Amino acid sequence: MIRYVSQKQLPLEGFDTPPGMILDPTNRWVKLRDCLPWDELSESYYKTLCSNLGRPAKDAGIVIGAVIIKHKLSVSDEETVEQIRENPYLQYFIGLKGFQAQAAFASSLLVEIRKRMGQTVFDEFHEAIIETVEPRRTKKSVKASDDDNDGNDVSNSGDTGSNDAGTAMEADQSLADELPRNHGKLILDATVAEQAIRYPTDLGLLNEARELSERIIDELHAKSNRAQKKKPRTYREIARKAYLSLVKLRRPSSRKRRAGIRQQLQFLQRNLKHIEEMLTEYPHGTPIPIPNGLLRRYWVLPHLYQQQYEMYKTNTRRCDDRIVSISQPYIRPIIRGKPGKTVEFGAKISVSLTGKGLAHVDKLHWDAQHEGHDLEAQVEAYKKRYGYYPEVVIADTLYGSRDNRSYLERKHIRFSGKPLGRPPKSTPENKDEINRLKAQRRQEYRERIPIEGKFGQGKYGYRLNNIRAKRADTSVAWINSIFLVMNLLILVRVFICLRNLAAKIASWVTKKSMPREIPFARDCQFISNQNFYLAARI
């Protein structure tokens, strides 16, 4: 059930605080509260809820504000609740009417929020921020021009004599001038958002699987009809000692490691056979008396055993869809080839960055895939958000395949990378042009630095390299929330620039001395023509 309250009805002066407490209007959370498009964000969030069934949901301002606070401060769910309970500025930010000493919600609510907020919700959040930072040359104008063109065709269809070739050419030229051309820069790159899992080894995975199988045997034996009989032998003490004797070695030889893996495989195979025999007491459709979390991990154990057995039998170290975590079996090893970290474990994300610094997760893969295959979808997503294609796509050489270049050429988009084929021979006639193109490629290659910086900001500032969610869908929400917070920082900078520009315009209007040039607007990279007129109305 939804009970919507407009998010624009809470001024700072009306926030009820304890006696003697005065809130600072220049606080960072107050500024962020003022510049966020709360109504648009709330509308996107409420689309995931039923309007007339269920118990009343928490207000969207509380939910979205709590997600922003969690990832802005990089704290746990429990710490987020405590920070909100202790800080009046955070309570004002999430939309409470006054300071309260008790917790606004339980920490488990954040888990349910991550399950509920999918990629579609975050896409709409991103579009709302785009509209705030840089209003589009909107699709309404494009549609209006299309309607006008259709109307002109209908009205002139009967008058064939007055439409000569020159008039048609002029009409086509004016139509080409009205339609939106390619505009802006689209910067593309990919990275891996690593999951917070232990570094997987074959011996460690088999030992964990063996311990889980022993727990399952204990649970089934305690709740089965065989409780009075002797429990199946698992040799757990012998297996544990064998495992510890091997992992305590600093550099065990390959022969000892292989012998240890064979031994753990034998223990695991024995336990899985015992479990299958004990499960025969429960016919098909009968619930198994095992906790859900333990049961989900049991379903992974046979697949893990089969993969490890095949690798041991063939003496190889790779297999298709290799399981590297029993609790999160959807994670795959992704080869990156970077110094000090050749393999990463997590989701591979393809990210696009605009000239204003807004980053968006366009594609997320749990399997290792070539990021160049996502270019076409990312360019079309840019067209959907802004209403026009980018003028240039700036990406590394992995994106410069022949298929991608031909697609960009059809859309009249320039690729910033080095052209394919043998470089042209330098002659006195084309020497200047060759030097100009080299300088342009060098400059555009430097323009890729912001997206690398965005990855560094996410990984080392907001723990993008330490995703602690336990499910695939909640991990997606966690990653998108981090990019949402980084985009909000851009929004705050735009808001501050607009406020300062509005103050300058007010002073110029008061003094009646409007300068010919606007130095502040020229220096601030976020001020566009639309935002300048918006600032003039503040």
For each residue, the residues with C-beta under 8 A, 3 or more apart:
1: 49 50 51 52 53 54 55 56 57
2: 46 49 50 51 56 57
3: 56 57 59
4: 42 46 60
5: 9 59 61 95
6: 9 39
7: 10 38 39 42 60 61 95
8: 38 39
9: 5 6
10: 7 14 15 92 95 97
11: 14 15
12: 15 23 25 30 92
13:
14: 10 11 97
15: 10 11 12 23 88 92 97 98 99
16: 97 98 99
17: 21 22 23 88 98 99
18: 21 99
19:
20:
21: 17 18 88 99
22: 17
23: 12 15 17 27 30 88 89 92
24: 27 30
25: 12 30
26: 30 31
27: 23 24 30 31 89
28: 31 32 492
29: 32 33 89 90 92 93
30: 12 23 24 25 26 27 33 34 89 92 93
31: 26 27 28 34 35 492 495 496
32: 28 29 35 36 68 93 488 492
33: 29 30 36 92 93
34: 30 31 495
35: 31 32 132 491 492 494 495
36: 32 33 41 488 491
37: 40 41 128 129 131 132
38: 7 8 41 42 60 61 64 95
39: 6 7 8 42 43
40: 37 43 44 124 128 131
41: 36 37 38 44 45 60 64 125 128
42: 4 7 38 39 45 46 60 61 64
43: 39 40 46 47
44: 40 41 47 121 124 125 128
45: 41 42 48 49 60 63 64 117 121
46: 2 4 42 43 49 51 60
47: 43 44 120 121 124
48: 45 116 117 118 121
49: 1 2 45 46 54 57 116
50: 1 2 53 54
51: 1 2 46
52: 1
53: 1 50
54: 1 49 50 57
55: 1
56: 1 2 3
57: 1 2 3 49 54 63
58: 62 63 105 109
59: 3 5 62 63 95
60: 4 7 38 41 42 45 46 63 64
61: 5 7 38 42 64 65 94 95
62: 58 59 65 66 94 95 96 104 105
63: 45 57 58 59 60 66 67 109 113
64: 38 41 42 45 60 61 67 68
65: 61 62 68 69 90 93 94 95
66: 62 63 69 70 80 84 94 104 105 109 110 113
67: 63 64 70 71 110 113 117 481 484
68: 32 64 65 71 72 93 481 484 485 488
69: 65 66 72 73 80 83 84 90 93 94
70: 66 67 73 75 77 80 110 481
71: 67 68 74 462 478 481 482 484 485
72: 68 69 462 485 488
73: 69 70 79 80 83
74: 71 461 462 463
75: 70 79 80 83
76: 79 80
77: 70 80 81 107 108 110 111
78: 81 82 107
79: 73 75 76 82 83
80: 66 69 70 73 75 76 77 83 84 107 110
81: 77 78 84 85 103 104 105 106 107
82: 78 79 85 86 103
83: 69 73 75 79 80 86 87 90
84: 66 69 80 81 87 90 91 94 103 104
85: 81 82 101 102 103 104
86: 82 83
87: 83 84 90 91
88: 15 17 21 23 91 92 99
89: 23 27 29 30 92 93
90: 29 65 69 83 84 87 93 94
91: 84 87 88 94 96 98 99 100 104
92: 10 12 15 23 29 30 33 88 89 95 96
93: 29 30 32 33 65 68 69 89 90
94: 61 62 65 66 69 84 90 91 104
95: 5 7 10 38 59 61 62 65 92
96: 62 91 92 99 100 104
97: 10 14 15 16
98: 15 16 17 91
99: 15 16 17 18 21 88 91 96
100: 91 96 104
101: 85
102: 85
103: 81 82 84 85 106
104: 62 66 81 84 85 91 94 96 100
105: 58 62 66 81 109
106: 81 103 109
107: 77 78 80 81 110 111
108: 77 111 112
109: 58 63 66 105 106 112 113
110: 66 67 70 77 80 107 113 114
111: 77 107 108 114 115 474
112: 108 109 115 116
113: 63 66 67 109 110 116 117 477
114: 110 111 117 469 473 474 477 478 481
115: 111 112 471 473 474 477
116: 48 49 112 113
117: 45 48 67 113 114 121 122 477 480
118: 48 121 122 473 476 477
119: 122 123 361 364 476 480
120: 47 123 124
121: 44 45 47 48 117 118 124 125
122: 117 118 119 125 126 361 477 480 481 483 484
123: 119 120 126 127 360
124: 40 44 47 120 121 127 128
125: 41 44 121 122 128 129 484
126: 122 123 129 130 358 360 385 484 487
127: 123 124 130 131 385
128: 37 40 41 44 124 125 131 132
129: 37 125 126 132 133 358 484 487 488 490 491
130: 126 127 133 134 136 358 385 386
131: 37 40 127 128 134 135 136
132: 35 37 128 129 491 494
133: 129 130 356 358 490 491 494 526
134: 130 131 356 528 530 531
135: 131 138 528 530 531 534
136: 130 131 139 385 386 387
137: 141 142 180 183 386 387 388
138: 135 141 142 387
139: 136 142 143 387
140: 143 144
141: 137 138 144 145 180
142: 137 138 139 145 146 179 180 387
143: 139 140 146 147
144: 140 141 147 148
145: 141 142 148 149 175 178 179
146: 142 143 149 150
147: 143 144 150 151
148: 144 145 151 152
149: 145 146 152 153 175
150: 146 147 153 154
151: 147 148 154 155
152: 148 149 155 156 171
153: 149 150 156 157
154: 150 151 157
155: 151 152
156: 152 153 159 162 163
157: 153 154
158:
159: 156 162 163
160: 163
161:
162: 156 159 167
163: 156 159 160 167 168
164: 167 168
165: 168 169
166: 169 170
167: 162 163 164 170 171
168: 163 164 165 171 172
169: 165 166 172 173
170: 166 167 173 174
171: 152 167 168 174 175
172: 168 169 175 176
173: 169 170 176 177
174: 170 171 177 178
175: 145 149 171 172 178 179
176: 172 173 179
177: 173 174
178: 145 174 175
179: 142 145 175 176
180: 137 141 142 183 387 388
181: 388
182: 388 389 390 391 411 412 413
183: 137 180 386 388 390 391
184: 354 355 382 386 388 390 391
185: 354 355 390 391 392 393 394 447
186: 352 353 354 378 379 382 390 392 393 394
187: 352 353 354 393 394 395 447 448 450 451
188: 350 351 352 353 371 374 375 378 393 394 395 399 451
189: 350 351 353 371 395 396 448 451 452 455
190: 348 349 350 351 371 374
191: 348 349 351 455 459
192: 334 336 344 346 347 348 349
193: 346 347 349 464 465 467 475 479
194: 344 345 346 465 466 467
195: 325 328 331 345 346 347 467 475
196: 466 467 468
197: 200 324 325 328 331 345
198: 204 325
199: 345
200: 197 204 205 324 325 333 345
201: 204 205
202: 205 206 261 308 311
203: 206 207 243 246 247 257 260 261 264
204: 198 200 201 207 208 247
205: 200 201 202 208 209 304 308 323 324 326
206: 202 203 209 210 261 264 265 268 304 308
207: 203 204 210 211 239 243 264
208: 204 205 211 212 326
209: 205 206 212 213 268 301 304 305 326
210: 206 207 213 214 236 239 264 267 268 271
211: 207 208 214 215 236
212: 208 209 215 216 294 297 298 301 326
213: 209 210 216 217 234 268 271 272 275 298 301
214: 210 211 217 218 234 236 271
215: 211 212 218 219 294
216: 212 213 219 220 275 290 294 298
217: 213 214 220 221 231 232 234 271 274 275 278
218: 214 215 221 222 231
219: 215 216 222 223 289 290 291 294
220: 216 217 223 224 275 278 279 289 290
221: 217 218 224 226 227 231 232 278
222: 218 219 227
223: 219 220 227 289
224: 220 221 227 278 281
225: 281
226: 221 229 278 281
227: 221 222 223 224
228:
229: 226
230:
231: 217 218 221
232: 217 221 274 277 278
233:
234: 213 214 217 239 267 270 271 274
235: 238 239 267 270
236: 210 211 214 239 240
237: 240 241
238: 235 241 242
239: 207 210 234 235 236 242 243 263 264 267
240: 236 237 243 244
241: 237 238 244 245
242: 238 239 245 246 260 263 264
243: 203 207 239 240 246 247 260 264
244: 240 241 247 248
245: 241 242 248 249
246: 203 242 243 249 252 256 257 260
247: 203 204 243 244
248: 244 245
249: 245 246 252 256
250:
251:
252: 246 249 256 257 260
253: 256 257
254: 257 258
255: 258 259
256: 246 249 252 253 259 260
257: 203 246 252 253 254 260 261
258: 254 255 261 262 312
259: 255 256 262 263
260: 203 242 243 246 252 256 257 263 264
261: 202 203 206 257 258 264 265 308 312
262: 258 259 265 266 312
263: 239 242 259 260 266 267
264: 203 206 207 210 239 242 243 260 261 267 268
265: 206 261 262 268 269 305 308 309 312
266: 262 263 269 270
267: 210 234 235 239 263 264 270 271
268: 206 209 210 213 264 265 271 272 301 305
269: 265 266 272 273 305
270: 234 235 266 267 273 274
271: 210 213 214 217 234 267 268 274 275
272: 213 268 269 275 276 301 302 305
273: 269 270 276 277
274: 217 232 234 270 271 277 278
275: 213 216 217 220 271 272 278 279 298
276: 272 273 279 280
277: 232 273 274 280
278: 217 220 221 224 226 232 274 275 281
279: 220 275 276 282 288
280: 276 277
281: 224 225 226 278
282: 279 286 287 288
283: 286
284:
285:
286: 282 283
287: 282
288: 279 282 295
289: 219 220 223
290: 216 219 220 294 295 298
291: 219 294 295
292: 295 296
293: 296 297
294: 212 215 216 219 290 291 297 298
295: 288 290 291 292 298 299
296: 292 293 299 300
297: 212 293 294 300 301 326 327
298: 212 213 216 275 290 294 295 301
299: 295 296 302 303
300: 296 297 303 304 323 326 329
301: 209 212 213 268 272 297 298 304 305 326
302: 272 299 305 306
303: 299 300 306 307 323 329
304: 205 206 209 300 301 307 308 323 326
305: 209 265 268 269 272 301 302 308 309
306: 302 303 309 310
307: 303 304 310 311 319 322 323
308: 202 205 206 261 265 304 305 311 312
309: 265 305 306 312 313
310: 306 307 313 314 319
311: 202 307 308 314 315 316 317 318 319
312: 258 261 262 265 308 309 315
313: 309 310
314: 310 311
315: 311 312
316: 311 319
317: 311
318: 311 322
319: 307 310 311 316 322
320:
321: 332 367
322: 307 318 319 332 333
323: 205 300 303 304 307 326 329
324: 197 200 205 331 332 333 345
325: 195 197 198 200 328 329 331 345
326: 205 208 209 212 297 300 301 304 323 329
327: 297 470
328: 195 197 325 331 470 471 472
329: 300 303 323 325 326
330: 366 472
331: 195 197 324 325 328 345 346 366
332: 321 322 324 345 366 367 368
333: 200 322 324 343 344 345 368
334: 192 343 344 345 346 348 368
335: 342 343 368
336: 192 341 342 343 344
337: 342
338: 341 342
339:
340:
341: 336 338 344
342: 335 336 337 338
343: 333 334 335 336
344: 192 194 333 334 336 341
345: 194 195 197 199 200 324 325 331 332 333 334
346: 192 193 194 195 331 334 465 467
347: 192 193 195 364 365 366 467 475 476 479
348: 190 191 192 334 364 365 366 367 368 369 371
349: 190 191 192 193 361 363 364 365 479
350: 188 189 190 361 362 363 364 365 371 374 378
351: 188 189 190 191 359 360 361 362 451 454 455 483
352: 186 187 188 359 360 362 378 381 382
353: 186 187 188 189 357 358 359 360 450 451 454
354: 184 185 186 187 357 358 382
355: 184 185
356: 133 134 490 525 526
357: 353 354 450 454 490
358: 126 129 130 133 353 354 487 490
359: 351 352 353 451 454 483 486 487
360: 123 126 351 352 353 381 483 487
361: 119 122 349 350 351 364 479 480 483
362: 350 351 352 374 377 378 381
363: 349 350 374 377 378
364: 119 347 348 349 350 361 476 479
365: 347 348 349 350 368 369
366: 330 331 332 347 348 472
367: 321 332 348
368: 332 333 334 335 348 365
369: 348 365 373
370: 373 398
371: 188 189 190 348 350 374 398 399
372: 375 398 399 400 401 404
373: 369 370
374: 188 190 350 362 363 371 377 378
375: 188 372 378 379 393 395 399 404 407 408
376: 379 380 404 407
377: 362 363 374 380 381
378: 186 188 350 352 362 363 374 375 381 382
379: 186 375 376 382 383 389 390 393 407 408 411 413
380: 376 377 383 384
381: 352 360 362 377 378 384 385
382: 184 186 352 354 378 379 385 386 389 390
383: 379 380 386 387 388 389
384: 380 381
385: 126 127 130 136 381 382
386: 130 136 137 183 184 382 383
387: 136 137 138 139 142 180 383
388: 137 180 181 182 183 184 383
389: 182 379 382 383 411 412 413
390: 182 183 184 185 186 379 382 393 413
391: 182 183 184 185 413 414
392: 185 186 413 414 415 416 444
393: 185 186 187 188 375 379 390 399 408 413 414 415 416
394: 185 186 187 188 416 444 445 447 448
395: 187 188 189 375 398 399 400 415 416 417 448
396: 189 399 417 448
397: 400 417 418
398: 370 371 372 395
399: 188 371 372 375 393 395 396 404 415 417
400: 372 395 397 404 405 415 417 418 420
401: 372 404 405
402: 405 406 420
403: 406 407
404: 372 375 376 399 400 401 407 408 415
405: 400 401 402 408 409 415 420
406: 402 403 409 410
407: 375 376 379 403 404 410 411
408: 375 379 393 404 405 411 413 414 415
409: 405 406 412 413
410: 406 407
411: 182 379 389 407 408
412: 182 389 409
413: 182 379 389 390 391 392 393 408 409
414: 391 392 393 408
415: 392 393 395 399 400 404 405 408
416: 392 393 394 395 441 444 445 447
417: 395 396 397 399 400 441
418: 397 400 441
419:
420: 400 402 405
421:
422:
423:
424: 430 434
425:
426: 430 431 434
427: 430 431
428: 431
429:
430: 424 426 427 433 434
431: 426 427 428 434 435
432: 435 436
433: 430 436 437
434: 424 426 430 431 437 438
435: 431 432 438 439
436: 432 433 439 440
437: 433 434 440 441
438: 434 435 441 442
439: 435 436 442 443
440: 436 437 443 444
441: 416 417 418 437 438 444 445
442: 438 439 445 446
443: 439 440 446 447
444: 392 394 416 440 441 447 448
445: 394 416 441 442 448
446: 442 443 449
447: 185 187 394 416 443 444 450
448: 187 189 394 395 396 444 445 451 452
449: 446 452 453
450: 187 353 357 447 453 454
451: 187 188 189 351 353 359 448 454 455
452: 189 448 449 455 456
453: 449 450 456 457
454: 351 353 357 359 450 451 457 458 486
455: 189 191 351 451 452 458 459 464
456: 452 453 459 460 461
457: 453 454 460 461 462 486
458: 454 455 461 462 464 482 483 486
459: 191 455 456 462 463 464 465
460: 456 457 465
461: 74 456 457 458
462: 71 72 74 457 458 459 482 485 486
463: 74 459 466 467 468 482
464: 193 455 458 459 467 479 482
465: 193 194 346 459 460
466: 194 196 463
467: 193 194 195 196 346 347 463 464 475 478 479
468: 196 463 478
469: 114 474 475 477 478
470: 327 328 474
471: 115 328 474 475
472: 328 330 366 475 476
473: 114 115 118 476 477
474: 111 114 115 469 470 471 477 478
475: 193 195 347 467 469 471 472 478 479
476: 118 119 347 364 472 473 479 480
477: 113 114 115 117 118 122 469 473 474 480 481
478: 71 114 467 468 469 474 475 481 482
479: 193 347 349 361 364 464 467 475 476 482 483
480: 117 119 122 361 476 477 483 484
481: 67 68 70 71 114 122 477 478 484 485
482: 71 458 462 463 464 478 479 485 486
483: 122 351 359 360 361 458 479 480 486 487
484: 67 68 71 122 125 126 129 480 481 487 488
485: 68 71 72 462 481 482 488 489
486: 359 454 457 458 462 482 483 489 490
487: 126 129 358 359 360 483 484 490 491
488: 32 36 68 72 129 484 485 491 492
489: 485 486 492 493
490: 129 133 356 357 358 486 487 493 494 526
491: 35 36 129 132 133 487 488 494 495
492: 28 31 32 35 488 489 495 496
493: 489 490 496 497 526
494: 35 132 133 490 491 497 498 526 531
495: 31 34 35 491 492 498 499
496: 31 492 493 499 500
497: 493 494 500 501 524 526 527 531
498: 494 495 501 502 527 531 534 535 538
499: 495 496 502 503 535 538
500: 496 497 503 504 520
501: 497 498 504 505 518 520 521 524 527 532 535
502: 498 499 505 506 535 536 538
503: 499 500 506 507
504: 500 501 507 508 520
505: 501 502 508 509 535 536
506: 502 503 509 510
507: 503 504 510 511
508: 504 505 511 512 513 514 515
509: 505 506 512 514
510: 506 507
511: 507 508
512: 508 509
513: 508
514: 508 509
515: 508 518 519
516:
517: 522
518: 501 515 521 522 532
519: 515 522 523
520: 500 501 504 523 524 527
521: 501 518 524 527 532
522: 517 518 519
523: 519 520
524: 497 501 520 521 527
525: 356
526: 133 356 490 493 494 497 531
527: 497 498 501 520 521 524 531 532 535
528: 134 135 531 532
529: 532 533
530: 134 135 533 534
531: 134 135 494 497 498 526 527 528 534 535
532: 501 518 521 527 528 529 535 536
533: 529 530 536 537
534: 135 498 530 531 537 538
535: 498 499 501 502 505 527 531 532 538
536: 502 505 532 533
537: 533 534
538: 498 499 502 534 535
